[in-house]
Amino acid sequence: MKHPEIEKRIKELLSKMTLEEKVGQLHQSGGSLVGAFDLTFEEIMTMVEDGRITEEEGRKMLSNAKHDWHEDDLRAGRIGSYLNVIGAEEMNRLQRIAVEETRLGIPLINGFDVIHGFRTIAPIPLAESCAWEPDLWQRTARMSAEEASAAGVHMTFSPMVDVSKDPRWGRIAESAGEDAMLNGLYGEAKVKGYQTNDLTRHDALAACVKHFAAYGAAEGGRDYNRVDMSPQRFEEEYLPSYERAVKAGARAVMPAFNDLSGVPCSVNKKLLTDILRKRWGFDGMTISDANAIAECINHGIAADRKDAARQALNAGMDVDMTSGCFLDHVKELVEAGEVSMDKLDEAVKNILRLKFELGLFVDPYRSNAEQEKAAILTPAHLALAREAAQKSMVLLKNDGLLPLKAGLRIGLAGKLAFERDEMCGTWAGNYQAGDCKSVQDGLDTEGISYQAVTEDHPLPDCDVFLCAIGERKAESGEAASRASLELTKEDIALLKRLKESGKPVVAVVFAGRPLCLGPAVECADAILMAWHPGAEAGPAILDILFGRVNPSAKLTASFPAATGQCPTLYYDHIHTGRPAGKFKYTSKYLDAPVEPLFPFGFGLSYTSYQYTDISAVQTEKGIHAEITVQNIGERDGNEIVQCFFRDPVAQRVRPVRKLAAFEKVALQPGESKRIAFDIPKAALGYYDQDMNFVIDDGLIEIHIGGNVRDTLQADVHFIQK
């Protein structure tokens, strides 16, 4: 909601601005690096990610280089915001130029990718989503905001709420998985954690929801690829997560790299104006992804940079991240009448509004070096990172081996068990070498006896093997799509070697996406999906393996048995006319199972739960469902109870299951609780062939259980009232 006093000040300031100064507000600049072969920060990081240089070499180049922040352009009013300025002192230096050396003294915004931590790295978002705990998601966002804001950051390019049903896409690591409701809840919690209810607080960050829209549906799981889908599917499965995050109060939105049904999101007026602003009432700032406006030329929808700038601004883009298209061409576009002054003013107002909301006109210097040092890697933050890691790790298999008993001699196998920096995962903020603790670090700290397994020596005489397998951090994330999700030959060979010893094996899997874990299921007695768990990786893993923490996490993305099952294996797929079955002429693969290896919502515990007495009735507002859950094991536990529904006969084919609600419930041994869910009537609706939103009379199936596959069913004969 617009604040009258802020709107008054925006109007006054806008009236004083020249055309050139208005255009300058639209330009977000990154720093060029001097002494590093004239490479940008992004180019160096890309070289690290694709393996052309090592991470150590990249950090050395960055540390030896001097940033050129284009101060002359800043003094001339040609820069409205910056990307990736790190450190309160450096940001304050640049802010001082903007405030004290430009004609109007308009402060800068500094944006940074604080995705799952700034210095204290939390688990990657896909991992953290497996906690099914919005309060945790909000608290880790608050931690990130406290650290990043102290280091001079004003806005984070997070949360990412791209529903991803294809684990071949590397950026599934940054999402909350394959369900729209979970992504929306995750985004809502992150927005609240970053922003609080007062953006003028020095420890608040403006949240930028991304990538608008449907970036997670890139064809073939290949990053930056086309997205083409029906309007019904777009509205039902992909759009809701963005809407929920925007309605939570996010003050910025970033359009996606991809085209949506032939129109790149950066120049998509239907998205940026019709849906975002007119339908949802968004009055914040839109900002392109890096160089995305210029890339409209590559898409083939813009003839040149000038044409790309024209289309983007007219579509509803406010800020151009680093491409320079707005800076170079908007002035002449306005003078030629190809972009109206009203359209330019609208964009400038959206930018100034955020600067006023952040309190930058009153206090442009929100932190200093001492505050920055005091804010990072605090004991409280490290404790929260450990809690988040514990709640994010999914126990996929346990043949009675876990929890491990104290005093066991451990054989530690797999390179990932020893490598601290691999624990941070993709997009790990301002991570510094050594910030994370490996499994080896955890064992050393606790004084637990172990011997390393090496290729050149016989297997050590131990009681149990801990075997670290999976992906390195550079193998997931942006520009890290994979054609194969299978374990490496080296991992498979290691697992087989350990199994042949006759000793029990615990496989600890590190990854940024679901992997095909068939060989691990065959060779290991227990499997813990640790993901990329962040700063407290090693200690959190040992907390679970030795039973100090009872695992409770459950998958938010299905795990395929074979890569070729992707992307058709997601939990809310629709039935075909010939659903998969034993008969040949049904919808299946000849050389892969029908079901996923591990289904959506799956996760084991060190205790057991029993579901009984399901019921469901229609109410005035929708459907009320209940079920009794009992802890029938011998340990305290937390069970994530999941409620799904199905509309078996409708005007359009509907999903075989759709998540409607969930609750994480704590249960002591023998304790039972009656869990109730209220499903609003609107959740049962969908768009018909003519894009009318409809809710049908008829049978609705309610399914409740510990995962999408193992549920009890109750039926409701729903009638519109």
N, C-alpha and C positions, 0 to 999 in steps of 0.2 A: 504494500500500500504506500502510495506516495505521501511524503510528509510536506505539508503546505509551506513551512519555512524553508525547507531544502529546495522546493520547486521555485520559490521566490528568488532564492540566491542563485539558482541555476539560470533563471531568466535574466537576472541582472548581469551575471558574468558573461553569458552568451552575447548579450548586446554590445559588449566591449571587445569581442574577439574579431580579429580579421579573418578573412577566408583562409589564409595560410595557417593561422593558429588553430582554427577549427580542424583543418586537415591533419595537423600535427598530432592532435589528440587521438586520431584514429590509428596511429602507427605504433606498434609495439616492436621495440628494437632488442635484438640480442647482441651480446658482446663479441667482437672479433678478437682473435688471439694473435698477438705479436710475439715472434720468437718461437712459434709452433707451426712453421711452414704456412702461416696465414690461414690456418684452418679454424673453423668455428667450433664452439663447444660441441654442437650437435654432430659435426663431422668426426671429431675425435671419438666421441662416444659411439658413433656408428662403427668406426674402425675397431673399437674394442669389442663391440657386440658381434661383429661378423668375423672376428679372429685375425684381422690383419695385423693388429698389435695386441700385446698382452695388456691386462688391466694395469699392471705395474707401469708399463711404458706409457699408457694413457695418462695415468696420474702424474707421472714425471713431466710429461709434456705440459699438462695443465699447471702444475706447480711452478714450472720454469718460465711459463709464458706470462706476459702482461696483457691484461684485458684492455681492449680499446672499446670504450662504451660510447664512442661517437659524441663526445662532450660538446663539440662545436654545433652539431645538430640539436643537441639538447638545449643549448643556450639560445638557439634560433627558434625555439618553439616547435621543432619538427619531431619531437618524441613525446608521446603521452604516457607510455608505460614501458617497462623492461621485462625481459625474460631471463630468469636464472641468475640474478645478482645474489651472491651468497655472502652473508656476513653483514652485521649491523653497521659496522664502520663504513664499509664500501657503499652500502645503500644510503646511509646518511650523507655521505659525500656527494653522491649523485642527486639526492633529494635537495640538498642545500643549493646546488646549481639551479634546479628547477624552481625552487621557492624564492631564492634571493637574487638570481641573475637573469631571470626571464621577465618579460614586460608585465605579465599578469600574475606571476608567481603560482601557477597551477601545479599542485604536487603530482608526483608520479605514483603509479601502482607497480609493484614488483610481483610477478607471477612465477610460480615454481611448481613442479610436479611432485607434490607431497602425496604419494599414493598410499603407502602403508608404513609411514614413519618418515621422520626427517633424519635424526641421528639414531634415535632408539627405534630400530626396525621391528615392526610387528609382522606377523605372518602375511603372506600375499593375500589379496582380497578373496580369491577363490577358496583358499584355506580357511580364512576367518569366517567366511559365510557358512562353513560346515559346523560352526558353533550354534547356528540358528538362535542367536542371542542379540537382539537389537541394542540392548543396554551395553554390551561389550563393544559392539561396533561404534557406538557413540563415544564411549570412554577412550578407545584408541584414537579416534579422530581428535578428541580433545587434547590428548597427549601430543599428537602430531602438531596441532595448532600452537600449543604452548612452546614447543621447540622452534618451529619454523618462524613464528612471529617474532621471537626473540632474536632471530638471525636476519631480520629485515624483510621477511616475506609478508605480503598483504593478501595474496590470493593463491589458492591451490587449484590446480587443474584436476579436480576430483570432486565428487565421486564419479567413477565410470559405472554406468548401469546398463551396459549393452548386454542384453540377453544373448547367450551363446549356446547353441545346441550342437556345435561341431568342435570337438576338442583338437582337431587339427589346427584350428586358429590359435596362434600363439597368445593373443591377448585375452583369451579366456582366463588367464592367470589374474587379470585385473578386474574380473567380473564376479558376480555372486552366483554364477552358474547358469543353468538352463531354464529357470522358472522366472516368469515376469513378476509375480508377487514378491518373491524373495529379493530380486534385484531392486524393486521399488522400496521395500522396507529397509534394505541395506543403504540405499541412497538417502532415504529420509533420515536415518540415524546418523549418517556421516555429515549431512548438511547441518543438523542440529549440533553435532559435536564440534565441527569446525567453527561455526558462526556464533554459537550461543544465541542468546536473544538480544545481544547488543554488539553490533559490529565495531563500535567505537572502543571497545575494550582492547587493550594492548595485546592480549593473548588470543584475539579472534582472527580468523581467516575468512575471507569471502570464498564460498564454495562455487566451483564451476562444473556444472553437470555436463557429462560427455558420454558418448559422442553421438550427437543428435543427427540422424537417427538410424537405427538398425545396422550399425557397423558390425555387430556380432554375427550377422547373417551373410557375411561376405561369401560369395559362391565358391564352393570347394574348400572353404576354410582358409583361403589364400588371402593374406593381408592386403588391404587396399582394393580388393576386387569388387566387382559389381554386386549390387543387391537388387533383386527383382522379385517382387511378391505381390499377391493380391492385396487390395486395400483392406479387405476383411482381416486377413492374417496380420497385417501391419497394425491395425487398430487393436486387435485382441491380444497378440502375443509379444509385440515389441514396443509399442508406444506407451503402455501404462507405466512402465518403470520410470521413464523420463518425467511423465506428468506428476508422479508421486514425489519425486525429488524436487521438481520445480515448485509444486504446491507446498512443500515443506519450507520454502522460503529462500532457495538458492538464488544468489544474486548475479550469477553469470551462467551462460550456456555456451558450449562449444559444438558447432556442427561437425559432422563426421567427414572423413576423407572420401568415403565412397559416394558413388551416385546412388540414388534411390529411384528405381524404375526409369533410369535414363537421364535424370537431372542431378548433377552433383549437389551434395547437401550444402556446400559453400555458397551456391547461387540459387538455392531452392526456396522460392517465395512461399510456396505452400507450407513448408516446414517453419521457416523463420518468421513469417508474418501471420499467415492464416491460422496455423495451429498454435504456435508458441505465444504470440502476442494477442491475437484476436480471440481465440478460443480459451486459452488458459489465463489470459490477463497478465502475462509476464511483463514487468517494466524494468528489468535489469539489463545487463550488458551481454551482448553476444560477441564472441571472439573466435576467429578462425583457428584451426590447427596449423601447425608450422608449415608455412609456404603453401597452404592448401588453395589459396585464391589463385596464385600463379599456376598451380597444377591443373586448373580448369582448362588451360590450353592443351595439356596432354590428354585430358578427357575428350577433347574435341568439341567442346561447347562454347569456347571463347576463341576468338581469332588471335588475340594478343593480350598483353598484360593490361592495357587500357580497357579492352572489352571485358576482361575478367573483373577488373575493379568496378566497372559500371554495373555489371550484372550482380555482383556480390552486394554492393551498397544498396542498390534498388531492391534486392531481395530481403534485406533486413540485417545484414552483417554490420556490426559497429566497429570492430577492431580487426586489423590485419596483422597477424602474427608473423613478423620477420620478412615477408616476401617483398615489401616495399611498393606493392602495386597501388595502394591507396595514396601513399606519400608522393609517388611519382605522377599520378594521373588524376586524382579526384579534383584538384583545382581546375584543370582544364576541362574536365567533364562538367563541372558546375557552370563554368563560364560559357560552355557551349550549349548548356541547357539539357544535356543528356542525363544529368542527375540534378534534381531540384535542390534549391537551398533548404527547403523544408525537410527534405530527406536527410541532408547532411546535418542540419540542426538536430533532428531527432536522434541521430547516432551520437552526436556530441553530448546531448542531454543525458543519454543513457550512461555514458562514460563518467560525466561529471557527477551524476547522481550517486554512483558507487563510491566515488572519491569523497563526497560529502558524507555518505553513510558510514564510511570507514573512519571518519573523523580526521582525515588527513589535512583538511584546510585549517583545523584548529591545532593539531599536533602532528606534523609531518614526520617527526623523528620518534618513532614508537618504541625504540629499544636502543641499547648500547652494548659495547663489547662485554662489560661485566655481567649484564643481565643475560646475554647470549650464553656465556660460559656457564652460568649458574643453572640454566634451563635444560641443558642437554644431558642425556644419560644419567638422570638422577636415579637413586634407589627406587623411588616410587614408579618411575617409568619402566625400569628394568623388571620390576615385579609385575607390572601390568603386561609387559611383553611376554613374560613367562606364562602368566595366566592365559593370555590369548593363544599362545602356542599349545598349551595343554588342552584347551577347549576346541582346538582346530584339527587336531590329529585324529584320523579315523582308523580304528582297529578293524581291518578287513578279514583277518583270519586268526584263529587261535585254537589250536588242537590241545589245549590244556597246558601249554608251555608257560604262558604268561598268567600272572606276573612272575617275574624271576625272583628267586630266593637270594637273600644276601649271602655273600661268601663264594658265589660261583666264580670259577675261572673263565674268563671271557676271551674268545678269539675275535679280534676286531678286523673286519674285512671290508674292502671297497674304499676307493680313494675319497669318496664323499664323506666318509667318517672322520677324515683328518683335516678337511679344508674349510676353515672358518668362513672365508669370503663367499663360498658357494651357498651358504645358509641364507643370505639376505634376499635372494631372488631378484626378479626383474624390477626396474623402476624403484630402486631403494634409496630415494631421497638424497641426502647429503652423506650417505654412508662412507665411513672411513675404514681403511684396511684394519682388520682385527677387532672391529666393533662386535662381531658375532662370536658365539662360542660353539665349537664343534662338538660332536659326540666324544671325541678324544679329550677335549678340554673338560667335559663333564666328568668323565671317568677319572681324569687326573685330579680334579678338584675334590672329588669324593674319596679319593684313595682306593678306587676299585681296581683290582688286579686284572690286567689284560695283556695279551700279546698280539702284535700286529701280524696279519696274514700277508705274506708276500709271494709273488709268483716264483721266485728263485729258490724258495726254501720249503721243506715239508710243512704240512699243517701243524700248528702248535698243539700240544697235549692240553686241551681245555675241556670245560663242561658244556659250553654253549657258544655258538657263533652269532655275533651281531654282524649282519651283512648290509652295507649301505649301497643301494643301487638307485638308478633313475637318471634324471636330467640334471645337467649343469644349468646355472641361472641364465646363461646366454642362449640356451636352447628353448626358452619360452619367452613370451612377451612380444613387444612390437617387432614386426618384420622377422618373426620366428615361427612361421607356419611350418608344419611338418607333414610330409606325405606318408610317413610311417610312424605309428605310435608304439611300435614294438620295442621291447628292451634290447639293448645293444648285445652283440655277440659276446662281448667281454663280460657283461653282467650275467648272461645266461650261463656262460662257461664257469664263472665263479660260483654261481648258485649250485650247479651240478657237482662241482668239485667238493663243495662243502657238504652237500647231501650224501655223497658217496663215502664220506668219513664215518657216517653212522651217528654223528652227534647232532643234537637238535639245532635248528637254524631259525633265527629271527631276521626277517628281511625288513629293513627300514627304507622306505621309498621316498626319495626327494624328487619333486617335480613341480612344474607350474601348470599342469594339466592332467586329466585322466590319461593313464597309459594302459597298454595291453599287458596285463600282469600274469598271464597264464603260466609261464615258466616259474614264476615265484610261487604261485598256488601249488604247483607240482612239487617244488623242491623245499619250500620253507614250511616250518611248523606254525609260524605266526607271521603276520604281515601288518606292519604299522605304516599307514600313509601319513608321512610327516610333512609333505609338501615342501615349500621353502619357508621355514618357520620363523626366521628372523633372529634377533639379537640373542635370545635365550634358547636357541635351538637345542644344544646338547643337554643342558639341565632339564628342559621340559620333556625331552625324549626319555631320559632316565627316570623322571618322575612317573611316567606311564609304564615303562617296561618293568620297573621294580614295584609297581603297585601303590606308590604314594598317592597317585591320582587315578581314579577310575575313569577310563575313556568314555566320552559321551557324544563325540562328534558324529555327524551323519552327512553323507554325500549330498551335495547340491548339483552334481552332474553325474550322469551315468557313465560307468566304466565299460568300454567295449571289450569283447573277447578278441576281436580282430579289427584292424584299422578300416577294412572294407565295410564294416557295419555303419560307419559314420557317413553322413549325419542323421541317418534314419532311426537311430536307436533311442533318442531322447524320450523321457517318460511320458510326455503328453502328446505322443503321435496319434494320428487318427487311424481308425480301422479302414482297410480297403474292402472291396467287395469279396476278396478272397484272403481273409486273415491267415497268418502263418499257421501251419499245422503239419501233420505227418503226410498228408496227401501232397503229391509233387506240385500240382498246379495251384500253389498258394504263394503269398507274398513273403519270400525268404531268399536266403542265399544257399546254394548247394554246399558251400565249403565253410560255413560259419554257423554258430548256434543262432537260434531265434532270439534268445534273451541276452541282455547284457551280462557281462561277467559279474558286475556288482551294480544293483539297481539304484535309482534315485532314492535318497533317504536312508540308505543302508549304512549301518555302523554297529559294531559289536561293543559289548561291555564286559566287565568282570563279574557282573551279576546278570540275572535273567528277569524278563518281564512277561506277564501274562495279561492278555486283553480278553475281557468278557462283557456281556450284557450291553451290546450296542443298541441304541435306539435313535430314532429321528422322527420329527414331526414338523409339519408346516406351521409357521407363525404368521402374524400380521406383517412382519418385516422380512421374512424369508424362511429359513429352515433352522431349527434347533436340533442339534445332535449331541448325544452323550455316550460315554463309554467308561468302563471301569478298568483301571490299570493297576496291577499289583506287582511289587518287587518280590519274586519268589526265590531269589538267591540269598546269599549270605553277606552281601556288602551294600553299603549305601550307594545310591546311584542317581543319575539324572537321565531321564528318558525323554526323548523328543517325540511327542505324540503328533502324528500327522493326519490331517483330515482332507480327504479328496472327494470329488463328486464326479458323476458322469451323467450326461443327458443322452440316453441310448437311441432316441428317435427325435430328430429335429429337422428343421428346414434346410440346414446345412450340416454336413458331416462334422461331428464334434469329437474332441479328444477322448481317448480311452480312459483317461484320468485327468483331473485338474486340481491342483493344490488349492484348497479354500482357506485353510487355517492350520495353525500348529500351536503347541504349547510345550515348553520345556518344564518338566515336573520333577522335583526331588522326592525320592522315596527311600525310606529305610527298609531293611530286610523285613519281609512280611507285611509291610504297609501297603494299603491300597487307597486309591483316590478316584473319585468320580470326576471325569474331565468333560467339560461342556464347551461346545462350539456353536456360535451363531453365524450362519452364512447369510449375508444380505441378499435380498432378491436380485439386485443388480449384478451380483457375481454370477448368477445363472444365465445371464443374457449373452447375446452375441449379435453379429451383424448379418442380416440376410443378404440375398443376392443383389438387392437394390440398395444396400448400405443403410437399411433401417435397423435400428437397435431393437431387438425383439426378445421376449421371454415367453417360452412355450408352456402351455399346460401339458401335463403328462407325467410319466414316471421319471424320478430323479434317484439315482443310486448314490448312497453315501458310503464311503469306504474309509475306515479309520484303522491305523496300525503303526508299527514301528518303521515301515518303509513302504514304498508304493506297491511292492509285490506281496507283502504279507499283511493282509488287512481283514477285518470283519466288515460285513455289508448290512446296511439297512436301507429299505426303500421308502420313498415318499411319493405319493401321488399328488403332485403339485397342481393347484388350480389357482388361476389369477383371481384376486379378490378386489 
